[in-house]
Amino acid sequence: MVKPVLETPPLVPRTKKAGAKATRPEIPQLDGFDDEGVRLAILAALEAVYECFPHITLPQYLITLEVRKAERDGSPHTLASIVKKLKMPFSTASRVVWSLTEEGGDIGIIRYLNHPTDRRKKLLVINERNEPNEIPRAITRAMLDYYGEAVRQLKGA
């Protein structure tokens, strides 16, 4: 007796249910990049931060990196936008940002800047005179040492 072969039904894309979380779009993987290179770059950055600021916390580091990235992209963060971006409580973000200013602590890497159109808001920007240059150099050096040509191609894209 021959058993019938059960066929699996074809995969049908699901329709989005009301209230369902959106899924992240597929991120294309670049050839030549792997977890080890990213790990080395992160370690190089953390080592450089530790040498400059041995007492900095991870939330302080994350906020500093996000403020730097947003400022370089041409759209500096406000306190409210950094809270939304990093998904942290407003009171926590406020305390951490304050601790990164000259007024709030001895790090002084972030400063408040008046918003150009809304006097109630303050922009968060990097305080250039207190920014150690070793941090971006350490990240770049680690990436170039590990990846070499692939990083140069990304910079050109």
Chimera marker file (.cmm) of the C-alpha trace (Angstrom):
<marker_set name="trace">
<marker id="1" x="0.000" y="0.000" z="0.000" r="1" g="1" b="0" radius="0.5"/>
<marker id="2" x="1.361" y="3.371" z="-1.008" r="1" g="1" b="0" radius="0.5"/>
<marker id="3" x="1.020" y="6.209" z="1.485" r="1" g="1" b="0" radius="0.5"/>
<marker id="4" x="-0.154" y="9.497" z="0.059" r="1" g="1" b="0" radius="0.5"/>
<marker id="5" x="2.402" y="12.305" z="0.104" r="1" g="1" b="0" radius="0.5"/>
<marker id="6" x="1.227" y="15.264" z="2.112" r="1" g="1" b="0" radius="0.5"/>
<marker id="7" x="1.964" y="18.534" z="0.465" r="1" g="1" b="0" radius="0.5"/>
<marker id="8" x="2.662" y="21.581" z="2.550" r="1" g="1" b="0" radius="0.5"/>
<marker id="9" x="0.559" y="24.567" z="1.615" r="1" g="1" b="0" radius="0.5"/>
<marker id="10" x="2.435" y="27.397" z="-0.075" r="1" g="1" b="0" radius="0.5"/>
<marker id="11" x="3.535" y="30.232" z="2.171" r="1" g="1" b="0" radius="0.5"/>
<marker id="12" x="1.081" y="33.066" z="1.962" r="1" g="1" b="0" radius="0.5"/>
<marker id="13" x="2.198" y="36.465" z="3.149" r="1" g="1" b="0" radius="0.5"/>
<marker id="14" x="0.344" y="37.538" z="6.244" r="1" g="1" b="0" radius="0.5"/>
<marker id="15" x="-1.616" y="40.702" z="6.291" r="1" g="1" b="0" radius="0.5"/>
<marker id="16" x="-0.780" y="43.114" z="9.061" r="1" g="1" b="0" radius="0.5"/>
<marker id="17" x="-3.156" y="42.843" z="11.984" r="1" g="1" b="0" radius="0.5"/>
<marker id="18" x="-4.403" y="45.934" z="13.727" r="1" g="1" b="0" radius="0.5"/>
<marker id="19" x="-2.047" y="46.847" z="16.546" r="1" g="1" b="0" radius="0.5"/>
<marker id="20" x="0.692" y="44.468" z="15.384" r="1" g="1" b="0" radius="0.5"/>
<marker id="21" x="4.270" y="45.633" z="15.599" r="1" g="1" b="0" radius="0.5"/>
<marker id="22" x="5.953" y="46.511" z="12.352" r="1" g="1" b="0" radius="0.5"/>
<marker id="23" x="8.811" y="44.237" z="11.375" r="1" g="1" b="0" radius="0.5"/>
<marker id="24" x="12.178" y="45.655" z="10.496" r="1" g="1" b="0" radius="0.5"/>
<marker id="25" x="13.042" y="45.737" z="6.814" r="1" g="1" b="0" radius="0.5"/>
<marker id="26" x="15.723" y="43.344" z="5.619" r="1" g="1" b="0" radius="0.5"/>
<marker id="27" x="19.141" y="44.926" z="5.936" r="1" g="1" b="0" radius="0.5"/>
<marker id="28" x="21.456" y="43.937" z="3.117" r="1" g="1" b="0" radius="0.5"/>
<marker id="29" x="24.632" y="42.235" z="4.327" r="1" g="1" b="0" radius="0.5"/>
<marker id="30" x="27.894" y="43.552" z="2.967" r="1" g="1" b="0" radius="0.5"/>
<marker id="31" x="30.491" y="41.036" z="1.898" r="1" g="1" b="0" radius="0.5"/>
<marker id="32" x="33.532" y="41.095" z="4.113" r="1" g="1" b="0" radius="0.5"/>
<marker id="33" x="31.846" y="42.319" z="7.293" r="1" g="1" b="0" radius="0.5"/>
<marker id="34" x="31.324" y="40.035" z="10.235" r="1" g="1" b="0" radius="0.5"/>
<marker id="35" x="30.745" y="40.116" z="13.956" r="1" g="1" b="0" radius="0.5"/>
<marker id="36" x="34.444" y="40.001" z="14.801" r="1" g="1" b="0" radius="0.5"/>
<marker id="37" x="35.237" y="43.260" z="13.002" r="1" g="1" b="0" radius="0.5"/>
<marker id="38" x="32.331" y="45.043" z="14.620" r="1" g="1" b="0" radius="0.5"/>
<marker id="39" x="33.405" y="43.673" z="18.009" r="1" g="1" b="0" radius="0.5"/>
<marker id="40" x="36.964" y="44.934" z="17.480" r="1" g="1" b="0" radius="0.5"/>
<marker id="41" x="35.727" y="48.396" z="16.476" r="1" g="1" b="0" radius="0.5"/>
<marker id="42" x="33.459" y="48.609" z="19.517" r="1" g="1" b="0" radius="0.5"/>
<marker id="43" x="36.287" y="47.486" z="21.795" r="1" g="1" b="0" radius="0.5"/>
<marker id="44" x="38.633" y="50.072" z="20.272" r="1" g="1" b="0" radius="0.5"/>
<marker id="45" x="36.045" y="52.795" z="20.852" r="1" g="1" b="0" radius="0.5"/>
<marker id="46" x="35.390" y="51.687" z="24.426" r="1" g="1" b="0" radius="0.5"/>
<marker id="47" x="39.120" y="51.544" z="25.177" r="1" g="1" b="0" radius="0.5"/>
<marker id="48" x="39.588" y="55.064" z="23.810" r="1" g="1" b="0" radius="0.5"/>
<marker id="49" x="36.624" y="56.330" z="25.837" r="1" g="1" b="0" radius="0.5"/>
<marker id="50" x="37.954" y="54.613" z="28.944" r="1" g="1" b="0" radius="0.5"/>
<marker id="51" x="41.380" y="56.220" z="28.500" r="1" g="1" b="0" radius="0.5"/>
<marker id="52" x="39.796" y="59.679" z="28.159" r="1" g="1" b="0" radius="0.5"/>
<marker id="53" x="36.962" y="59.206" z="30.666" r="1" g="1" b="0" radius="0.5"/>
<marker id="54" x="37.630" y="56.227" z="32.956" r="1" g="1" b="0" radius="0.5"/>
<marker id="55" x="34.444" y="56.886" z="34.940" r="1" g="1" b="0" radius="0.5"/>
<marker id="56" x="31.925" y="57.194" z="32.060" r="1" g="1" b="0" radius="0.5"/>
<marker id="57" x="28.883" y="54.898" z="32.148" r="1" g="1" b="0" radius="0.5"/>
<marker id="58" x="27.314" y="53.010" z="29.256" r="1" g="1" b="0" radius="0.5"/>
<marker id="59" x="24.225" y="55.305" z="29.125" r="1" g="1" b="0" radius="0.5"/>
<marker id="60" x="26.544" y="58.326" z="29.021" r="1" g="1" b="0" radius="0.5"/>
<marker id="61" x="28.496" y="56.716" z="26.208" r="1" g="1" b="0" radius="0.5"/>
<marker id="62" x="25.345" y="55.826" z="24.222" r="1" g="1" b="0" radius="0.5"/>
<marker id="63" x="23.919" y="59.329" z="24.535" r="1" g="1" b="0" radius="0.5"/>
<marker id="64" x="27.240" y="60.894" z="23.544" r="1" g="1" b="0" radius="0.5"/>
<marker id="65" x="27.469" y="58.705" z="20.437" r="1" g="1" b="0" radius="0.5"/>
<marker id="66" x="23.865" y="59.464" z="19.475" r="1" g="1" b="0" radius="0.5"/>
<marker id="67" x="24.351" y="63.219" z="19.968" r="1" g="1" b="0" radius="0.5"/>
<marker id="68" x="27.517" y="63.112" z="17.844" r="1" g="1" b="0" radius="0.5"/>
<marker id="69" x="25.833" y="61.102" z="15.065" r="1" g="1" b="0" radius="0.5"/>
<marker id="70" x="22.751" y="63.336" z="14.926" r="1" g="1" b="0" radius="0.5"/>
<marker id="71" x="24.845" y="66.504" z="14.900" r="1" g="1" b="0" radius="0.5"/>
<marker id="72" x="27.040" y="65.180" z="12.083" r="1" g="1" b="0" radius="0.5"/>
<marker id="73" x="23.922" y="64.219" z="10.129" r="1" g="1" b="0" radius="0.5"/>
<marker id="74" x="22.804" y="67.852" z="10.362" r="1" g="1" b="0" radius="0.5"/>
<marker id="75" x="19.828" y="67.389" z="12.682" r="1" g="1" b="0" radius="0.5"/>
<marker id="76" x="20.938" y="67.730" z="16.315" r="1" g="1" b="0" radius="0.5"/>
<marker id="77" x="18.849" y="66.090" z="19.002" r="1" g="1" b="0" radius="0.5"/>
<marker id="78" x="16.670" y="67.752" z="21.573" r="1" g="1" b="0" radius="0.5"/>
<marker id="79" x="16.211" y="65.980" z="24.881" r="1" g="1" b="0" radius="0.5"/>
<marker id="80" x="12.795" y="64.735" z="23.737" r="1" g="1" b="0" radius="0.5"/>
<marker id="81" x="14.145" y="63.332" z="20.464" r="1" g="1" b="0" radius="0.5"/>
<marker id="82" x="16.974" y="61.474" z="22.196" r="1" g="1" b="0" radius="0.5"/>
<marker id="83" x="14.466" y="59.956" z="24.634" r="1" g="1" b="0" radius="0.5"/>
<marker id="84" x="12.412" y="58.720" z="21.688" r="1" g="1" b="0" radius="0.5"/>
<marker id="85" x="15.455" y="57.449" z="19.777" r="1" g="1" b="0" radius="0.5"/>
<marker id="86" x="17.043" y="55.546" z="22.678" r="1" g="1" b="0" radius="0.5"/>
<marker id="87" x="13.711" y="54.492" z="24.245" r="1" g="1" b="0" radius="0.5"/>
<marker id="88" x="14.714" y="55.507" z="27.754" r="1" g="1" b="0" radius="0.5"/>
<marker id="89" x="12.728" y="57.332" z="30.415" r="1" g="1" b="0" radius="0.5"/>
<marker id="90" x="12.811" y="61.120" z="30.155" r="1" g="1" b="0" radius="0.5"/>
<marker id="91" x="14.079" y="61.540" z="33.724" r="1" g="1" b="0" radius="0.5"/>
<marker id="92" x="16.960" y="59.135" z="33.090" r="1" g="1" b="0" radius="0.5"/>
<marker id="93" x="17.967" y="60.821" z="29.838" r="1" g="1" b="0" radius="0.5"/>
<marker id="94" x="17.738" y="64.242" z="31.474" r="1" g="1" b="0" radius="0.5"/>
<marker id="95" x="20.043" y="63.192" z="34.336" r="1" g="1" b="0" radius="0.5"/>
<marker id="96" x="22.534" y="61.510" z="31.998" r="1" g="1" b="0" radius="0.5"/>
<marker id="97" x="22.666" y="64.469" z="29.603" r="1" g="1" b="0" radius="0.5"/>
<marker id="98" x="23.085" y="66.864" z="32.532" r="1" g="1" b="0" radius="0.5"/>
<marker id="99" x="25.972" y="64.732" z="33.847" r="1" g="1" b="0" radius="0.5"/>
<marker id="100" x="27.671" y="65.066" z="30.447" r="1" g="1" b="0" radius="0.5"/>
<marker id="101" x="27.617" y="68.884" z="30.505" r="1" g="1" b="0" radius="0.5"/>
<marker id="102" x="30.206" y="71.135" z="32.123" r="1" g="1" b="0" radius="0.5"/>
<marker id="103" x="27.545" y="72.496" z="34.467" r="1" g="1" b="0" radius="0.5"/>
<marker id="104" x="26.441" y="69.044" z="35.600" r="1" g="1" b="0" radius="0.5"/>
<marker id="105" x="29.760" y="67.273" z="35.992" r="1" g="1" b="0" radius="0.5"/>
<marker id="106" x="33.387" y="67.188" z="35.071" r="1" g="1" b="0" radius="0.5"/>
<marker id="107" x="32.986" y="65.483" z="31.679" r="1" g="1" b="0" radius="0.5"/>
<marker id="108" x="31.673" y="68.459" z="29.689" r="1" g="1" b="0" radius="0.5"/>
<marker id="109" x="31.379" y="66.602" z="26.363" r="1" g="1" b="0" radius="0.5"/>
<marker id="110" x="27.815" y="67.840" z="25.598" r="1" g="1" b="0" radius="0.5"/>
<marker id="111" x="26.478" y="71.371" z="25.656" r="1" g="1" b="0" radius="0.5"/>
<marker id="112" x="23.045" y="72.883" z="25.231" r="1" g="1" b="0" radius="0.5"/>
<marker id="113" x="22.491" y="75.169" z="22.256" r="1" g="1" b="0" radius="0.5"/>
<marker id="114" x="19.463" y="77.428" z="21.765" r="1" g="1" b="0" radius="0.5"/>
<marker id="115" x="17.025" y="76.089" z="19.180" r="1" g="1" b="0" radius="0.5"/>
<marker id="116" x="16.951" y="78.396" z="16.119" r="1" g="1" b="0" radius="0.5"/>
<marker id="117" x="13.149" y="78.606" z="15.874" r="1" g="1" b="0" radius="0.5"/>
<marker id="118" x="11.711" y="77.529" z="19.234" r="1" g="1" b="0" radius="0.5"/>
<marker id="119" x="13.065" y="79.335" z="22.280" r="1" g="1" b="0" radius="0.5"/>
<marker id="120" x="11.564" y="76.694" z="24.613" r="1" g="1" b="0" radius="0.5"/>
<marker id="121" x="13.821" y="73.967" z="23.191" r="1" g="1" b="0" radius="0.5"/>
<marker id="122" x="17.544" y="73.343" z="23.487" r="1" g="1" b="0" radius="0.5"/>
<marker id="123" x="19.629" y="71.345" z="21.034" r="1" g="1" b="0" radius="0.5"/>
<marker id="124" x="22.219" y="68.864" z="22.278" r="1" g="1" b="0" radius="0.5"/>
<marker id="125" x="25.587" y="69.250" z="20.570" r="1" g="1" b="0" radius="0.5"/>
<marker id="126" x="29.133" y="68.054" z="21.170" r="1" g="1" b="0" radius="0.5"/>
<marker id="127" x="31.324" y="70.485" z="23.066" r="1" g="1" b="0" radius="0.5"/>
<marker id="128" x="34.269" y="70.521" z="20.651" r="1" g="1" b="0" radius="0.5"/>
<marker id="129" x="36.787" y="71.899" z="23.107" r="1" g="1" b="0" radius="0.5"/>
<marker id="130" x="36.238" y="68.928" z="25.445" r="1" g="1" b="0" radius="0.5"/>
<marker id="131" x="35.885" y="66.241" z="22.791" r="1" g="1" b="0" radius="0.5"/>
<marker id="132" x="38.826" y="63.863" z="22.746" r="1" g="1" b="0" radius="0.5"/>
<marker id="133" x="39.967" y="63.156" z="19.191" r="1" g="1" b="0" radius="0.5"/>
<marker id="134" x="41.210" y="59.722" z="20.207" r="1" g="1" b="0" radius="0.5"/>
<marker id="135" x="37.723" y="58.173" z="20.105" r="1" g="1" b="0" radius="0.5"/>
<marker id="136" x="36.864" y="58.565" z="16.393" r="1" g="1" b="0" radius="0.5"/>
<marker id="137" x="40.477" y="57.795" z="15.464" r="1" g="1" b="0" radius="0.5"/>
<marker id="138" x="40.422" y="54.574" z="17.501" r="1" g="1" b="0" radius="0.5"/>
<marker id="139" x="37.218" y="53.402" z="15.805" r="1" g="1" b="0" radius="0.5"/>
<marker id="140" x="38.525" y="54.237" z="12.331" r="1" g="1" b="0" radius="0.5"/>
<marker id="141" x="41.872" y="52.578" z="13.025" r="1" g="1" b="0" radius="0.5"/>
<marker id="142" x="40.202" y="49.379" z="14.289" r="1" g="1" b="0" radius="0.5"/>
<marker id="143" x="37.880" y="49.209" z="11.284" r="1" g="1" b="0" radius="0.5"/>
<marker id="144" x="40.686" y="49.845" z="8.784" r="1" g="1" b="0" radius="0.5"/>
<marker id="145" x="43.013" y="47.359" z="10.489" r="1" g="1" b="0" radius="0.5"/>
<marker id="146" x="40.400" y="44.641" z="10.368" r="1" g="1" b="0" radius="0.5"/>
<marker id="147" x="38.509" y="45.349" z="7.152" r="1" g="1" b="0" radius="0.5"/>
<marker id="148" x="40.881" y="47.448" z="5.084" r="1" g="1" b="0" radius="0.5"/>
<marker id="149" x="39.501" y="47.946" z="1.603" r="1" g="1" b="0" radius="0.5"/>
<marker id="150" x="35.849" y="47.210" z="2.489" r="1" g="1" b="0" radius="0.5"/>
<marker id="151" x="35.750" y="50.254" z="4.815" r="1" g="1" b="0" radius="0.5"/>
<marker id="152" x="37.274" y="52.502" z="2.147" r="1" g="1" b="0" radius="0.5"/>
<marker id="153" x="34.573" y="51.354" z="-0.280" r="1" g="1" b="0" radius="0.5"/>
<marker id="154" x="31.850" y="52.155" z="2.256" r="1" g="1" b="0" radius="0.5"/>
<marker id="155" x="33.255" y="55.647" z="2.829" r="1" g="1" b="0" radius="0.5"/>
<marker id="156" x="33.149" y="56.247" z="-0.929" r="1" g="1" b="0" radius="0.5"/>
<marker id="157" x="29.508" y="55.106" z="-1.234" r="1" g="1" b="0" radius="0.5"/>
<link id1="1" id2="2" r="1" g="1" b="0" radius="0.2"/>
<link id1="2" id2="3" r="1" g="1" b="0" radius="0.2"/>
<link id1="3" id2="4" r="1" g="1" b="0" radius="0.2"/>
<link id1="4" id2="5" r="1" g="1" b="0" radius="0.2"/>
<link id1="5" id2="6" r="1" g="1" b="0" radius="0.2"/>
<link id1="6" id2="7" r="1" g="1" b="0" radius="0.2"/>
<link id1="7" id2="8" r="1" g="1" b="0" radius="0.2"/>
<link id1="8" id2="9" r="1" g="1" b="0" radius="0.2"/>
<link id1="9" id2="10" r="1" g="1" b="0" radius="0.2"/>
<link id1="10" id2="11" r="1" g="1" b="0" radius="0.2"/>
<link id1="11" id2="12" r="1" g="1" b="0" radius="0.2"/>
<link id1="12" id2="13" r="1" g="1" b="0" radius="0.2"/>
<link id1="13" id2="14" r="1" g="1" b="0" radius="0.2"/>
<link id1="14" id2="15" r="1" g="1" b="0" radius="0.2"/>
<link id1="15" id2="16" r="1" g="1" b="0" radius="0.2"/>
<link id1="16" id2="17" r="1" g="1" b="0" radius="0.2"/>
<link id1="17" id2="18" r="1" g="1" b="0" radius="0.2"/>
<link id1="18" id2="19" r="1" g="1" b="0" radius="0.2"/>
<link id1="19" id2="20" r="1" g="1" b="0" radius="0.2"/>
<link id1="20" id2="21" r="1" g="1" b="0" radius="0.2"/>
<link id1="21" id2="22" r="1" g="1" b="0" radius="0.2"/>
<link id1="22" id2="23" r="1" g="1" b="0" radius="0.2"/>
<link id1="23" id2="24" r="1" g="1" b="0" radius="0.2"/>
<link id1="24" id2="25" r="1" g="1" b="0" radius="0.2"/>
<link id1="25" id2="26" r="1" g="1" b="0" radius="0.2"/>
<link id1="26" id2="27" r="1" g="1" b="0" radius="0.2"/>
<link id1="27" id2="28" r="1" g="1" b="0" radius="0.2"/>
<link id1="28" id2="29" r="1" g="1" b="0" radius="0.2"/>
<link id1="29" id2="30" r="1" g="1" b="0" radius="0.2"/>
<link id1="30" id2="31" r="1" g="1" b="0" radius="0.2"/>
<link id1="31" id2="32" r="1" g="1" b="0" radius="0.2"/>
<link id1="32" id2="33" r="1" g="1" b="0" radius="0.2"/>
<link id1="33" id2="34" r="1" g="1" b="0" radius="0.2"/>
<link id1="34" id2="35" r="1" g="1" b="0" radius="0.2"/>
<link id1="35" id2="36" r="1" g="1" b="0" radius="0.2"/>
<link id1="36" id2="37" r="1" g="1" b="0" radius="0.2"/>
<link id1="37" id2="38" r="1" g="1" b="0" radius="0.2"/>
<link id1="38" id2="39" r="1" g="1" b="0" radius="0.2"/>
<link id1="39" id2="40" r="1" g="1" b="0" radius="0.2"/>
<link id1="40" id2="41" r="1" g="1" b="0" radius="0.2"/>
<link id1="41" id2="42" r="1" g="1" b="0" radius="0.2"/>
<link id1="42" id2="43" r="1" g="1" b="0" radius="0.2"/>
<link id1="43" id2="44" r="1" g="1" b="0" radius="0.2"/>
<link id1="44" id2="45" r="1" g="1" b="0" radius="0.2"/>
<link id1="45" id2="46" r="1" g="1" b="0" radius="0.2"/>
<link id1="46" id2="47" r="1" g="1" b="0" radius="0.2"/>
<link id1="47" id2="48" r="1" g="1" b="0" radius="0.2"/>
<link id1="48" id2="49" r="1" g="1" b="0" radius="0.2"/>
<link id1="49" id2="50" r="1" g="1" b="0" radius="0.2"/>
<link id1="50" id2="51" r="1" g="1" b="0" radius="0.2"/>
<link id1="51" id2="52" r="1" g="1" b="0" radius="0.2"/>
<link id1="52" id2="53" r="1" g="1" b="0" radius="0.2"/>
<link id1="53" id2="54" r="1" g="1" b="0" radius="0.2"/>
<link id1="54" id2="55" r="1" g="1" b="0" radius="0.2"/>
<link id1="55" id2="56" r="1" g="1" b="0" radius="0.2"/>
<link id1="56" id2="57" r="1" g="1" b="0" radius="0.2"/>
<link id1="57" id2="58" r="1" g="1" b="0" radius="0.2"/>
<link id1="58" id2="59" r="1" g="1" b="0" radius="0.2"/>
<link id1="59" id2="60" r="1" g="1" b="0" radius="0.2"/>
<link id1="60" id2="61" r="1" g="1" b="0" radius="0.2"/>
<link id1="61" id2="62" r="1" g="1" b="0" radius="0.2"/>
<link id1="62" id2="63" r="1" g="1" b="0" radius="0.2"/>
<link id1="63" id2="64" r="1" g="1" b="0" radius="0.2"/>
<link id1="64" id2="65" r="1" g="1" b="0" radius="0.2"/>
<link id1="65" id2="66" r="1" g="1" b="0" radius="0.2"/>
<link id1="66" id2="67" r="1" g="1" b="0" radius="0.2"/>
<link id1="67" id2="68" r="1" g="1" b="0" radius="0.2"/>
<link id1="68" id2="69" r="1" g="1" b="0" radius="0.2"/>
<link id1="69" id2="70" r="1" g="1" b="0" radius="0.2"/>
<link id1="70" id2="71" r="1" g="1" b="0" radius="0.2"/>
<link id1="71" id2="72" r="1" g="1" b="0" radius="0.2"/>
<link id1="72" id2="73" r="1" g="1" b="0" radius="0.2"/>
<link id1="73" id2="74" r="1" g="1" b="0" radius="0.2"/>
<link id1="74" id2="75" r="1" g="1" b="0" radius="0.2"/>
<link id1="75" id2="76" r="1" g="1" b="0" radius="0.2"/>
<link id1="76" id2="77" r="1" g="1" b="0" radius="0.2"/>
<link id1="77" id2="78" r="1" g="1" b="0" radius="0.2"/>
<link id1="78" id2="79" r="1" g="1" b="0" radius="0.2"/>
<link id1="79" id2="80" r="1" g="1" b="0" radius="0.2"/>
<link id1="80" id2="81" r="1" g="1" b="0" radius="0.2"/>
<link id1="81" id2="82" r="1" g="1" b="0" radius="0.2"/>
<link id1="82" id2="83" r="1" g="1" b="0" radius="0.2"/>
<link id1="83" id2="84" r="1" g="1" b="0" radius="0.2"/>
<link id1="84" id2="85" r="1" g="1" b="0" radius="0.2"/>
<link id1="85" id2="86" r="1" g="1" b="0" radius="0.2"/>
<link id1="86" id2="87" r="1" g="1" b="0" radius="0.2"/>
<link id1="87" id2="88" r="1" g="1" b="0" radius="0.2"/>
<link id1="88" id2="89" r="1" g="1" b="0" radius="0.2"/>
<link id1="89" id2="90" r="1" g="1" b="0" radius="0.2"/>
<link id1="90" id2="91" r="1" g="1" b="0" radius="0.2"/>
<link id1="91" id2="92" r="1" g="1" b="0" radius="0.2"/>
<link id1="92" id2="93" r="1" g="1" b="0" radius="0.2"/>
<link id1="93" id2="94" r="1" g="1" b="0" radius="0.2"/>
<link id1="94" id2="95" r="1" g="1" b="0" radius="0.2"/>
<link id1="95" id2="96" r="1" g="1" b="0" radius="0.2"/>
<link id1="96" id2="97" r="1" g="1" b="0" radius="0.2"/>
<link id1="97" id2="98" r="1" g="1" b="0" radius="0.2"/>
<link id1="98" id2="99" r="1" g="1" b="0" radius="0.2"/>
<link id1="99" id2="100" r="1" g="1" b="0" radius="0.2"/>
<link id1="100" id2="101" r="1" g="1" b="0" radius="0.2"/>
<link id1="101" id2="102" r="1" g="1" b="0" radius="0.2"/>
<link id1="102" id2="103" r="1" g="1" b="0" radius="0.2"/>
<link id1="103" id2="104" r="1" g="1" b="0" radius="0.2"/>
<link id1="104" id2="105" r="1" g="1" b="0" radius="0.2"/>
<link id1="105" id2="106" r="1" g="1" b="0" radius="0.2"/>
<link id1="106" id2="107" r="1" g="1" b="0" radius="0.2"/>
<link id1="107" id2="108" r="1" g="1" b="0" radius="0.2"/>
<link id1="108" id2="109" r="1" g="1" b="0" radius="0.2"/>
<link id1="109" id2="110" r="1" g="1" b="0" radius="0.2"/>
<link id1="110" id2="111" r="1" g="1" b="0" radius="0.2"/>
<link id1="111" id2="112" r="1" g="1" b="0" radius="0.2"/>
<link id1="112" id2="113" r="1" g="1" b="0" radius="0.2"/>
<link id1="113" id2="114" r="1" g="1" b="0" radius="0.2"/>
<link id1="114" id2="115" r="1" g="1" b="0" radius="0.2"/>
<link id1="115" id2="116" r="1" g="1" b="0" radius="0.2"/>
<link id1="116" id2="117" r="1" g="1" b="0" radius="0.2"/>
<link id1="117" id2="118" r="1" g="1" b="0" radius="0.2"/>
<link id1="118" id2="119" r="1" g="1" b="0" radius="0.2"/>
<link id1="119" id2="120" r="1" g="1" b="0" radius="0.2"/>
<link id1="120" id2="121" r="1" g="1" b="0" radius="0.2"/>
<link id1="121" id2="122" r="1" g="1" b="0" radius="0.2"/>
<link id1="122" id2="123" r="1" g="1" b="0" radius="0.2"/>
<link id1="123" id2="124" r="1" g="1" b="0" radius="0.2"/>
<link id1="124" id2="125" r="1" g="1" b="0" radius="0.2"/>
<link id1="125" id2="126" r="1" g="1" b="0" radius="0.2"/>
<link id1="126" id2="127" r="1" g="1" b="0" radius="0.2"/>
<link id1="127" id2="128" r="1" g="1" b="0" radius="0.2"/>
<link id1="128" id2="129" r="1" g="1" b="0" radius="0.2"/>
<link id1="129" id2="130" r="1" g="1" b="0" radius="0.2"/>
<link id1="130" id2="131" r="1" g="1" b="0" radius="0.2"/>
<link id1="131" id2="132" r="1" g="1" b="0" radius="0.2"/>
<link id1="132" id2="133" r="1" g="1" b="0" radius="0.2"/>
<link id1="133" id2="134" r="1" g="1" b="0" radius="0.2"/>
<link id1="134" id2="135" r="1" g="1" b="0" radius="0.2"/>
<link id1="135" id2="136" r="1" g="1" b="0" radius="0.2"/>
<link id1="136" id2="137" r="1" g="1" b="0" radius="0.2"/>
<link id1="137" id2="138" r="1" g="1" b="0" radius="0.2"/>
<link id1="138" id2="139" r="1" g="1" b="0" radius="0.2"/>
<link id1="139" id2="140" r="1" g="1" b="0" radius="0.2"/>
<link id1="140" id2="141" r="1" g="1" b="0" radius="0.2"/>
<link id1="141" id2="142" r="1" g="1" b="0" radius="0.2"/>
<link id1="142" id2="143" r="1" g="1" b="0" radius="0.2"/>
<link id1="143" id2="144" r="1" g="1" b="0" radius="0.2"/>
<link id1="144" id2="145" r="1" g="1" b="0" radius="0.2"/>
<link id1="145" id2="146" r="1" g="1" b="0" radius="0.2"/>
<link id1="146" id2="147" r="1" g="1" b="0" radius="0.2"/>
<link id1="147" id2="148" r="1" g="1" b="0" radius="0.2"/>
<link id1="148" id2="149" r="1" g="1" b="0" radius="0.2"/>
<link id1="149" id2="150" r="1" g="1" b="0" radius="0.2"/>
<link id1="150" id2="151" r="1" g="1" b="0" radius="0.2"/>
<link id1="151" id2="152" r="1" g="1" b="0" radius="0.2"/>
<link id1="152" id2="153" r="1" g="1" b="0" radius="0.2"/>
<link id1="153" id2="154" r="1" g="1" b="0" radius="0.2"/>
<link id1="154" id2="155" r="1" g="1" b="0" radius="0.2"/>
<link id1="155" id2="156" r="1" g="1" b="0" radius="0.2"/>
<link id1="156" id2="157" r="1" g="1" b="0" radius="0.2"/>
</marker_set>
